[in-house]
Amino acid sequence: MKKVVYLDNNATTKVAPEVFEAMRPYFTERYGNPSSMHSFGGSVAREVSAARRSLAELLGASPQEIVYTSGGTESDSTAILSALATNPGRREIVATRVEHPAVLNLCKHLARTKGYIVRWLSVDKDGMLDMNEVRNKISDETALVSVMWANNETGVIFPIDEIAEIAQEHGALMHTDAVQVVGKIPIKVSESNINFLALSGHKLHAPKGIGALYIKKGTRFSPFVIGGHQESDRRGGTENVPGIVGLGAAAALARKNLVEENTRVRQLRDRLQKALLERIPACRVNGHLERRLPNTLSIGFEYVEGEAILMRMDEKGICASSGSACTSGSLEPSHVLRAMGVPFTAVHGSIRFSLSRFSTEEEIEFVVRELPGIIEFLRSISPFGRDALSAICTVH
Ligand SMILES: *Cc1c(COP(=O)(O)O)cnc(C)c1O
């Protein structure tokens, strides 16, 4: 495999070597079922508990408030469906227009098939919420407020604690999709009115297929996956033990590396941003410059197709994402950038770079060297053949 410069960490991350090593014995030697009566299984149950404590510590929660799931999507579904099931008298959901599909499409589905009313929150040109609109849309009819903690495309961070307080004043439950913030910014859920918080292992250097849902003590709960008595009857099914152990190890590492994430990684991101803005004409950063995750840079290059940029970068081994949801052969521009009112000419040429603590200065310098030439070339041959675009358009 050729060497890659991996700058797509908001899509998924590498499993940290320490995480992999922590998981290994749970495939090969310690493969017991934590529910078994024998000590072979019992010792595994203790590791599952230790991992739960580690994750709880990262969130500022207590271990009993953590339920393991298969990932961010299941955690979001569990929280949203539980909030509605336990609040049958209320028929309204408040959510932002820039949620991840895990929330966005479930809310649309609930509106279409179950008659819920979704009150959508808009964002401004910087990708920020209008708190007056938040106050106006949350009411005593609201069953659930679902607002992501930070946006996966732009990295913009929302004032979740403040929104959770407003939700509580109206007796609504508060859910936040925190998949992009866990491990990147400090979190202390015990000091907030958040009822549900979703996270995903593979966004913080644990494997794919493991995640967790924080459920605040005292929150009414209705399970999504019903089966055995695992997870104190809150999520049936034999535990994904290696995944859980991996998530616990990743949480411990995230705590240790939180400072680095906000210093070295942020500096690398800022270096990339500054150099690209200096060297490439007609480009702009998408999203608020300050209220933003330290690892994310969404940048719109006008008059170029994002997919063409991605293809050219891919030839150089650079991995990033475009601002288009490249599904079913159509180049739908990103719902996030559209909601921000990013001009048409820049939406299509938007690229998201997302770094991690494994990103290096050399990698950033490589992108800074290669990208200006790519953009210049693509602009010189524009309009780029649309057939070539659709040919590289695969699900991502
Ligand atoms: C990746 C992601 C998810 C989905 O998590 P999975 O574990 O892949 O299901 C949900 N929300 C956000 C913001 C994400 O970035």
The ligand as an ORCA input file, in Angstrom:
! r2SCAN-3c Opt
* xyz 0 1
  C     -19.324      9.466     12.573
  C     -20.448     10.203     13.170
  C     -21.609      9.540     13.583
  C     -21.834      8.065     13.345
  O     -21.059      7.228     14.154
  P     -20.922      5.690     13.750
  O     -20.162      5.073     14.868
  O     -20.168      5.670     12.463
  O     -22.293      5.136     13.620
  C     -22.607     10.280     14.170
  N     -22.478     11.592     14.365
  C     -21.369     12.265     13.989
  C     -21.284     13.733     14.251
  C     -20.327     11.598     13.376
  O     -19.246     12.276     12.986
*
